Amino acid sequence: MRLLKDLLYKAGAIEIHGSTNLAVMSITADSREVQKNGLFVAVKGTRSDGHAYIDQVIESGAIVIVCETLPNDIKEKVTYVLVKDPSFALAVIASNFYDNPSEKLQVIGVTGTNGKTTTTTLLFDLFTSMGYPCGLLSTVVNRIGTEVIPSTHTTPDAVQLQVLLDKMVKAGCAYVFMEVSSHAVVQNRIAGVTFSGGIFTNITHDHLDYHQTFDNYLEAKHGFFMSLSSDAFALINRDDENGDRMALDIRSDIKTFGLSQASDFHCRILEKQLGGMMLRIDEQDIWTHLIGTFNAYNLLAVYGTAILLGEDKIRILTALSNLRSVEGRFQYLKSSEGVTAIVDYAHTPDALQNVLNTIRDIRTGNEQVITVVGCGGDRDKTKRPQMANIAAVMSDKVILTSDNPRSEDPAAIIQEMRAGVDPAESRKVLYITDRREAIRTASMMAQNGDIILVAGKGHEKYQEIKGVKHPFDDLAELNEIFNQTGN
């Protein structure tokens, strides 16, 4: 329970009609979740407008309505709060309702097109291994110490985010590492969070179905760094061509990391193998179990963050050398016949190219690379032909298949991918709509020493078709196939 007058602190109220001495028992922007003596924020979403449900939520027990347009019928004993931006107000009110939990934690946000999940998870694993109680908010899973909480979004909604942060405070967490999606920035889901630092991994074309233009996407990412206070740090990938834009006009302490450009935290890759790589970080050599240039960037961001949070250099590097790859990120298994299968979440052109570059770097000679890849439905269509082209150019054989088609026709998605395949490469490309059959076919094609890449879904344990999530796990499929065939 909180008094309304306390909840409205910094929430951007323009007008208030009614009493602010009300005891508010709950807050929500979902009309189905309104409780007696609750507060309802009317947010205009992409599918519905919360203003249309104001009368309904009052009947359900709401005593406070926060909105950007006052209804014509003002009810007695209900307080109406007029705000310019309800989504912003919701985030701030939620933070106030849970007594601003992020102010009691060291919250580090990670944003970028690729690397968010790996970087946040590695940070969680690193600081946990060094004895700190930590929280994790990621695409794959949310964690409060050893407690595992399923994740439904890259960044939770504004209310659920504060609920989780409050639980982390009560569990005694010192640090929280969270992914910050571009959607979350634009929708103000993080508006009520005080960050101790932010990390920019990289940016390439993605989510243009939502942001419409790449410039809008860039501005969404930049918006996160603009929100950081002067007490926070911003750790920027110096090698990314848009890194300078992320640092433009921000108040926080700017630090950089990179492999190519001069930077505050620098790394060189000395050796690459399938089982790991040797890195030189700040003139110290360490062996890591992770592989790939993209993971060198992720590890360097983790190292830089730990230094900025005051940890000892040698202690950090020792802990880094013990970290393992994140689920669904360049996970591999070997069959009894010497075939290597790699499962990776790569679902953007840049991510797919990075993974295939890594495979190229660890190839020893004549082995084939067989890539199985699809593109998700109801998402950015511009990347479909690009991903097919990258797969065809960089692989010996390709199977274009279904990913999460969602409401779209899987065959139609594959046709859009097919348009990106150069005629000169078409002879090496197969089109198999059924993902299970595509993986099985790749396994049958593979010979001793060959490498199969199954890209796009990574950690996901489902395939979404026509609104239904069917159990499906790329790694489990490969394991079953290898066991059945003896391959």
C-alpha positions in Angstrom: 0.0 0.0 0.0 1.2 3.5 -0.9 -0.4 6.9 -0.7 -1.2 8.3 -4.1 0.6 11.6 -3.4 3.8 9.6 -2.9 3.3 7.6 -6.0 3.0 10.7 -8.2 6.4 12.0 -7.3 8.2 12.8 -10.6 5.5 11.1 -12.6 4.7 14.2 -14.7 1.2 15.0 -13.4 -0.4 18.0 -15.3 -3.8 18.0 -13.6 -5.3 16.1 -10.7 -9.0 15.8 -10.2 -9.8 14.3 -6.7 -7.9 13.4 -3.6 -4.3 12.4 -3.5 -4.6 11.0 0.1 -5.9 7.7 -1.2 -4.3 4.4 -0.2 -3.4 2.6 -3.4 -3.2 -1.2 -3.1 -2.0 -2.1 -6.6 -1.0 -0.6 -9.9 -1.4 -1.9 -13.5 -1.8 -0.9 -17.1 -3.7 -4.1 -17.9 -7.5 -3.7 -17.5 -7.8 -7.4 -16.7 -5.5 -7.1 -13.7 -7.2 -4.3 -11.9 -7.9 -4.9 -8.2 -10.0 -3.2 -5.5 -8.5 0.2 -4.5 -6.1 -0.1 -7.4 -4.5 2.4 -9.8 -4.9 2.0 -13.5 -2.7 3.7 -16.1 -4.4 4.1 -19.5 -1.6 3.6 -22.0 -2.1 3.8 -25.8 -0.5 0.6 -27.1 0.0 -0.8 -30.6 -3.1 -3.0 -30.3 -5.4 -1.3 -27.9 -6.0 2.0 -26.1 -6.3 1.8 -22.3 -8.6 4.8 -22.3 -11.3 2.6 -23.8 -11.3 0.5 -20.5 -11.6 3.3 -18.0 -15.3 2.7 -17.1 -14.6 -1.0 -16.9 -11.7 -0.8 -14.5 -13.6 1.6 -12.2 -16.3 -1.0 -12.0 -13.6 -3.5 -11.1 -12.4 -1.4 -8.2 -9.9 1.1 -9.5 -9.9 4.3 -7.5 -7.2 6.2 -9.5 -7.1 6.7 -13.2 -3.9 8.0 -14.8 -4.5 9.1 -18.4 -3.5 11.6 -21.1 -7.1 12.4 -22.0 -9.7 12.9 -19.3 -13.0 11.0 -19.9 -16.2 13.0 -20.3 -17.9 11.2 -17.4 -15.9 12.0 -14.2 -16.9 9.6 -11.5 -17.2 10.6 -7.8 -14.7 9.0 -5.4 -12.3 8.4 -8.2 -9.1 10.4 -8.7 -8.1 11.3 -12.2 -4.5 12.2 -12.9 -3.7 13.8 -16.3 -0.2 13.2 -17.6 1.5 13.9 -20.9 3.0 10.4 -21.2 1.2 7.6 -19.5 3.9 5.0 -20.2 6.5 7.2 -18.5 4.1 7.8 -15.6 3.5 4.1 -15.3 7.2 3.3 -14.9 7.8 6.1 -12.4 4.7 5.2 -10.4 5.7 1.5 -10.4 9.2 2.4 -9.1 7.7 4.6 -6.3 5.2 1.9 -5.4 8.0 -0.5 -4.7 10.1 2.1 -2.9 12.5 2.7 -5.8 14.4 -0.6 -5.6 17.0 0.2 -8.3 18.4 2.9 -6.0 19.4 0.1 -3.5 21.2 -1.9 -6.2 24.0 -1.5 -8.7 22.1 -2.0 -11.9 24.0 -2.4 -15.2 22.1 -2.2 -18.4 23.4 -3.8 -21.7 22.0 -2.7 -25.0 22.9 -3.4 -28.7 21.7 -5.6 -31.5 23.9 -8.6 -30.6 25.6 -9.7 -27.5 23.1 -8.5 -24.8 22.2 -11.9 -23.5 25.8 -13.2 -23.5 27.2 -10.1 -21.8 24.6 -9.9 -19.1 24.8 -13.6 -18.4 28.6 -13.6 -18.3 28.5 -10.6 -15.9 26.0 -12.5 -13.7 28.2 -15.6 -13.7 31.4 -13.6 -13.1 30.1 -11.6 -10.1 28.4 -14.7 -8.7 31.6 -16.7 -8.9 33.3 -13.8 -7.0 30.9 -14.2 -4.2 28.3 -11.5 -4.8 24.6 -12.1 -4.7 23.3 -11.0 -8.1 20.2 -10.6 -10.2 19.8 -11.3 -14.0 17.2 -10.0 -16.4 17.7 -11.5 -19.8 16.0 -12.8 -22.9 16.7 -16.4 -21.9 15.9 -16.3 -18.2 15.6 -14.1 -15.1 17.5 -15.0 -12.0 17.5 -13.9 -8.4 20.6 -15.6 -7.0 19.9 -19.3 -7.5 16.1 -18.7 -8.1 15.2 -19.1 -11.8 12.2 -17.1 -13.1 11.0 -17.7 -16.7 11.5 -14.7 -19.1 8.9 -13.6 -21.5 10.5 -10.4 -22.9 14.1 -9.1 -23.4 13.1 -6.4 -20.9 10.1 -7.0 -18.6 7.2 -4.5 -18.6 7.5 -1.5 -16.4 5.6 -3.0 -13.4 7.0 -6.5 -13.6 10.5 -4.9 -13.8 10.0 -3.1 -10.5 8.5 -6.3 -9.0 11.6 -8.2 -9.9 14.0 -5.5 -8.7 12.1 -5.3 -5.4 12.5 -9.1 -5.0 16.2 -8.7 -5.7 16.6 -6.1 -3.0 14.8 -8.3 -0.5 17.0 -11.3 -1.5 20.1 -9.2 -0.7 21.4 -8.8 -4.3 24.3 -6.4 -4.7 24.3 -6.2 -8.5 21.7 -6.6 -11.3 22.7 -7.2 -14.9 19.8 -6.5 -17.4 19.3 -6.5 -21.1 17.8 -3.2 -22.3 15.9 -3.6 -25.6 15.2 -0.7 -28.0 11.5 -1.4 -27.5 11.9 -1.0 -23.7 13.5 2.4 -24.2 10.9 3.7 -26.6 8.0 2.3 -24.4 9.5 3.9 -21.3 9.7 0.5 -19.5 13.1 1.5 -17.9 12.1 5.1 -17.0 11.8 4.2 -13.3 15.2 2.5 -13.1 18.4 4.1 -11.8 21.4 2.6 -13.6 24.9 2.5 -12.3 26.3 1.9 -15.8 25.4 1.1 -19.4 27.1 -1.0 -22.0 26.8 -0.6 -25.8 27.8 -3.9 -27.6 27.1 -3.0 -31.3 24.3 -2.1 -33.6 23.2 -3.5 -37.0 19.9 -3.5 -38.8 17.1 -5.2 -36.7 13.6 -4.5 -35.5 12.8 -2.2 -38.4 9.3 -3.7 -38.3 8.8 -1.7 -35.1 11.2 1.3 -35.5 10.5 1.7 -39.2 13.9 3.3 -39.9 17.5 2.5 -38.9 17.8 6.0 -37.6 14.9 5.5 -35.3 16.5 2.3 -34.1 19.8 4.1 -33.4 18.0 6.9 -31.6 16.2 4.4 -29.3 19.5 2.9 -28.3 21.0 6.3 -27.8 18.0 7.2 -25.6 19.2 4.7 -23.0 22.6 6.4 -22.7 20.9 9.8 -22.6 19.0 8.6 -19.5 22.1 7.7 -17.6 23.1 10.1 -14.8 26.4 11.8 -14.3 27.2 9.3 -11.6 26.9 6.3 -14.0 29.4 5.0 -16.6 28.8 4.4 -20.3 31.0 1.6 -21.7 31.0 1.9 -25.5 32.3 -0.5 -28.2 34.9 1.8 -29.9 35.1 -0.5 -32.9 31.4 -0.1 -33.8 30.8 2.6 -36.4 27.9 4.0 -34.3 29.7 3.9 -31.0 30.4 7.6 -31.2 26.7 8.3 -31.7 25.9 6.4 -28.5 28.3 8.7 -26.6 26.9 11.9 -28.1 25.7 14.5 -25.6 25.4 12.1 -22.7 26.2 13.0 -19.1 27.8 9.8 -17.8 31.4 8.9 -17.6 32.4 7.5 -21.0 34.8 4.6 -21.3 35.5 2.5 -24.4 36.5 -1.0 -25.3 37.7 -2.6 -28.5 39.9 -4.9 -30.5 40.9 -2.6 -33.3 40.6 1.0 -32.2 42.5 2.6 -29.3 40.3 2.3 -26.3 40.3 2.2 -22.5 40.0 -1.6 -22.4 41.8 -3.4 -25.2 42.0 -7.1 -26.3 43.8 -9.2 -28.8 42.9 -12.7 -30.0 46.1 -14.8 -29.9 44.7 -18.2 -30.7 41.3 -19.8 -31.7 40.2 -23.4 -31.4 36.8 -25.1 -31.2 37.2 -25.5 -27.5 38.2 -21.9 -26.7 40.6 -19.1 -27.4 43.6 -17.3 -26.0 43.2 -13.6 -25.4 45.5 -10.8 -24.3 43.5 -8.3 -22.2 45.4 -5.3 -20.9 48.7 -7.1 -21.4 47.6 -10.3 -19.6 47.2 -13.6 -21.4 44.2 -15.8 -20.5 42.6 -18.9 -21.9 38.8 -18.7 -22.2 36.3 -21.5 -23.0 34.3 -19.1 -25.3 35.1 -18.9 -29.0 34.7 -16.2 -31.7 35.6 -12.6 -32.2 32.1 -11.6 -31.1 32.8 -13.3 -27.8 36.1 -11.6 -27.4 34.1 -8.3 -27.5 31.6 -9.7 -25.0 34.3 -10.8 -22.6 36.1 -7.5 -22.9 32.9 -5.6 -22.1 32.5 -7.8 -19.0 36.1 -7.2 -18.0 35.8 -3.4 -18.4 32.6 -3.4 -16.4 34.1 -5.3 -13.6 37.1 -2.9 -13.5 34.7 0.1 -13.5 32.8 -1.5 -10.6 36.1 -1.6 -8.6 37.1 -5.2 -8.9 40.8 -6.4 -8.9 42.2 -7.0 -12.4 43.9 -10.4 -11.7 40.8 -11.6 -9.8 38.6 -10.7 -12.8 40.8 -12.4 -15.4 41.0 -15.5 -13.3 37.2 -15.7 -13.0 36.9 -14.9 -16.8 39.0 -17.9 -17.7 36.5 -20.2 -15.9 33.3 -18.9 -17.6 31.4 -21.1 -20.0 29.3 -20.2 -23.1 25.7 -19.1 -22.6 22.9 -21.5 -23.6 22.1 -21.3 -27.3 25.1 -19.1 -28.1 27.7 -21.1 -30.1 26.8 -24.3 -28.2 28.3 -27.3 -29.9 28.3 -31.1 -29.7 30.2 -33.8 -31.5 28.9 -37.0 -32.9 30.6 -40.4 -32.6 31.4 -40.1 -36.3 33.2 -36.8 -35.9 30.5 -34.4 -37.1 30.4 -31.1 -35.1 27.0 -29.4 -34.7 26.7 -25.8 -33.5 23.5 -24.2 -32.2 23.4 -20.4 -32.2 20.7 -17.7 -31.6 22.0 -15.7 -34.6 18.8 -14.2 -36.0 20.2 -11.0 -37.7 22.5 -10.8 -40.7 25.4 -9.5 -38.6 25.1 -12.2 -36.0 24.9 -14.9 -38.7 28.0 -13.5 -40.4 29.9 -13.4 -37.1 29.1 -17.0 -36.4 30.1 -18.2 -39.9 33.3 -16.1 -39.7 34.1 -17.9 -36.4 33.5 -21.3 -38.0 35.7 -20.3 -40.9 38.5 -19.4 -38.5 38.4 -22.7 -36.8 38.1 -24.9 -39.9 41.2 -27.0 -40.5 40.8 -27.9 -44.2 38.4 -29.8 -46.3 35.4 -30.1 -44.0 32.0 -28.8 -45.2 30.0 -26.2 -43.4 26.2 -27.0 -43.7 24.0 -24.2 -42.5 20.4 -24.6 -41.4 18.7 -21.2 -41.0 15.3 -19.5 -41.1 13.7 -16.1 -40.3 11.0 -15.3 -37.8 7.5 -14.3 -38.9 5.9 -10.9 -38.0 9.4 -9.4 -37.8 11.7 -7.2 -39.9 11.3 -8.6 -43.4 14.3 -6.7 -44.9 16.8 -9.1 -43.2 15.3 -12.2 -44.8 17.1 -12.1 -48.2 20.3 -10.7 -46.5 20.5 -13.7 -44.2 19.9 -16.2 -47.0 22.7 -14.5 -49.0 25.1 -14.6 -46.1 24.4 -18.3 -45.5 24.8 -19.2 -49.2 28.0 -17.3 -49.7 29.7 -18.5 -46.5 28.6 -22.1 -46.4 29.2 -25.2 -48.6 25.5 -26.2 -48.3 22.5 -24.4 -47.0 19.0 -25.5 -45.9 16.5 -22.6 -45.7 13.8 -23.6 -43.3 11.2 -22.3 -40.8 12.1 -20.4 -37.7 9.1 -19.1 -35.6 6.7 -18.3 -38.4 4.1 -16.9 -36.0 1.1 -15.7 -38.0 2.9 -15.9 -41.4 3.1 -18.7 -43.9 6.5 -20.5 -43.4 6.8 -21.2 -47.2 6.2 -17.5 -47.9 9.0 -16.5 -45.5 11.4 -19.0 -47.2 10.5 -17.5 -50.6 11.4 -14.1 -49.4 14.7 -15.5 -48.1 15.2 -17.3 -51.4 15.2 -13.9 -53.3 18.5 -13.1 -51.7 20.3 -16.1 -53.0 22.6 -15.4 -55.9 21.9 -17.7 -58.9 25.5 -18.8 -58.8 25.0 -20.1 -55.2 21.5 -21.6 -55.8 22.9 -25.1 -56.5 24.0 -25.5 -52.9 20.7 -24.4 -51.3 17.8 -26.6 -50.3 14.4 -25.5 -49.1 12.7 -27.6 -46.4 9.9 -25.9 -44.5 9.8 -28.4 -41.6 12.6 -27.4 -39.2 12.9 -30.9 -37.7 13.3 -32.4 -41.2 15.8 -29.7 -42.2 18.0 -30.5 -39.2 17.7 -34.2 -39.9 18.6 -33.7 -43.6 21.7 -31.7 -42.6 22.8 -34.4 -40.3 22.4 -37.1 -43.1 24.4 -34.9 -45.5 27.3 -34.4 -43.0 30.4 -36.5 -43.2 33.3 -37.0 -40.8 34.8 -33.6 -39.8 31.9 -31.6 -41.3 30.3 -28.7 -39.3 26.6 -28.2 -39.1 25.3 -24.8 -38.0 21.7 -24.5 -36.8 21.0 -20.8 -36.5 18.2 -18.6 -35.4 16.6 -20.1 -32.3 19.4 -20.9 -30.0 18.1 -21.3 -26.4 14.4 -21.3 -27.4 12.5 -24.4 -26.4 9.5 -23.9 -28.7 8.5 -23.1 -32.2 5.6 -20.6 -32.5 3.2 -21.4 -35.3 -0.2 -19.6 -35.8 -0.1 -18.3 -32.2 0.7 -21.7 -30.6 4.1 -22.5 -29.1 5.0 -26.1 -29.9 7.9 -27.8 -28.0 11.0 -27.6 -30.1 14.7 -27.5 -29.1 17.4 -27.4 -31.8 20.1 -28.9 -29.5 17.8 -31.7 -28.3 16.9 -32.4 -32.0 20.5 -32.8 -32.9 21.2 -35.0 -29.9 18.4 -37.3 -30.7 19.4 -37.5 -34.4 23.0 -38.2 -33.5 22.0 -40.9 -31.1 19.5 -42.5 -33.5 21.8 -42.6 -36.5 25.1 -43.2 -34.9 26.3 -40.1 -36.6 
